Amino acid sequence: KFNKLLEWIGVLTAILYSLFVAFNVGLEFIGFSLLLISAILIGIWAYRLKHNGILFLQVFYGLAGIIGMYRWFG
């Protein structure tokens, strides 16, 4: 049950991230924060279920979230 929670909250935060950035309404920092949260949650899910390819992808999504937050204020 916990794995499903990680998976679906990770998916929902990623969807919100993409909408916030795509609509370009000033919510980009929040969007990138959601991308980082999504990457962490889906990364934990992938690690627990040994989905190594997805885990590897989440490392890069997490880095993209951090870079996006940094550049938004930089």
N, C-alpha and C positions, 0 to 999 in steps of 0.2 A: 504494500500500500504506500509506503514512504517513497519507493522508487517512482511510482505513478505520480505522486505529488511533485517530486523534483522535476520529472519530465514535463508535466503540463504547466506548472508555474514558469518553468524555463521557456516553454513554447510561447506562453501568453506574454511574457515580458519581451521576448524577441519580436513578436508581432507589434506590440505597442511601440517599441523602438523604431521599427521600420515605418510605421505610420507617422510618428512624431517627426522624424527626419524628412520623410517624403512630403508632408504637408507644409513644411517650411514656415511654421508659425511661431518660431522662437523657443521651441521646446527641445532643441537639439541637445543641450547639456543633459536634460532629464533622459532623453532618448539614449544617449551614450551610456549613461548610468545604468539604464535598464538593460542595455546590451551586455555590460559587464556582469550584472546580476544574472542574466540569462546564461552567460557563458559559465559562470561558477556553478549554477544549479545543474545545467545539462552536463557540465564536466564531471560533477560528482556522480550524477546518474550514470554517465558513460563508464566511469571508473568502477563503480559498484557492479555493473553488468558486463564489464570487460569488453566494451565497445571502443577499442583503442583508436580507430580512425576518427570517430566522433569526438573522443577526448582530445586528440591532437588538433582537430579543427577548432575546438572550444578555446584552446590556448591562444590561437590567433584571433578569434572573435574577442576574447578578453583583452588582448593587446590593442585591438582596434578600438574598443571602448575606452581604454585608458588614454590612447593617443587622441581620440576625439574629444574627450573631456579636457585634456591638456591644451589642445589647440584652440578650443572654444574660448579659453581664458588667456591664451598665450599671445 
